[in-house]
Amino acid sequence: MVNPLNKASLRVMEKIGMTRLGLQEFRGELDVFFQIDRAKPSDQSLSKPAGSLVL
């Protein structure tokens, strides 16, 4: 979650591929919530040898 006024953090979350879920109240403040989509077991990136770099 990120404070919506923190533009730098919002940009980082989006840049690393997180999915924006929208504004939600948390402890009396509105925050932007994000979600990480984990790789599925059938995803080819999981079959790479340890230490390999995937770009």
C-alpha positions as CSV (number, residue, x, y, z in Angstrom):
1,M,0.0,0.0,0.0
2,V,1.1,3.5,-0.7
3,N,0.0,7.0,0.3
4,P,-1.5,8.4,-2.9
5,L,0.5,11.6,-2.4
6,N,3.8,9.7,-2.6
7,K,4.2,9.8,-6.4
8,A,7.6,8.2,-6.4
9,S,6.4,5.1,-4.6
10,L,3.4,4.8,-6.8
11,R,5.7,4.9,-9.8
12,V,8.0,2.2,-8.4
13,M,5.1,-0.1,-7.7
14,E,3.8,0.3,-11.2
15,K,7.3,0.0,-12.8
16,I,8.0,-3.3,-11.1
17,G,4.8,-4.7,-12.5
18,M,2.4,-4.6,-9.5
19,T,-1.3,-4.3,-10.2
20,R,-3.1,-1.3,-8.8
21,L,-6.2,-2.4,-6.9
22,G,-7.4,1.1,-6.0
23,L,-8.0,3.3,-3.0
24,Q,-9.0,1.7,0.3
25,E,-9.2,3.0,3.8
26,F,-6.5,1.7,6.2
27,R,-6.3,3.0,9.8
28,G,-8.3,6.1,9.0
29,E,-6.3,7.0,5.8
30,L,-7.0,6.4,2.1
31,D,-4.1,4.4,0.6
32,V,-3.5,2.9,-2.8
33,F,-3.3,-0.8,-2.6
34,F,-1.3,-3.0,-5.0
35,Q,-1.1,-6.7,-5.7
36,I,1.8,-8.9,-6.8
37,D,0.9,-11.6,-9.4
38,R,3.1,-14.6,-8.7
39,A,4.4,-16.8,-11.5
40,K,2.4,-19.9,-12.2
41,P,4.2,-23.3,-11.9
42,S,3.8,-23.7,-15.7
43,D,5.6,-20.4,-16.3
44,Q,8.8,-20.9,-18.3
45,S,10.8,-18.5,-16.1
46,L,10.7,-21.1,-13.3
47,S,12.5,-23.7,-15.5
48,K,15.6,-21.5,-15.8
49,P,18.7,-22.7,-14.0
50,A,19.5,-21.1,-10.6
51,G,21.5,-18.0,-11.0
52,S,20.3,-17.2,-14.6
53,L,19.2,-13.7,-15.3
54,V,15.8,-13.2,-16.8
55,L,15.2,-9.7,-18.3
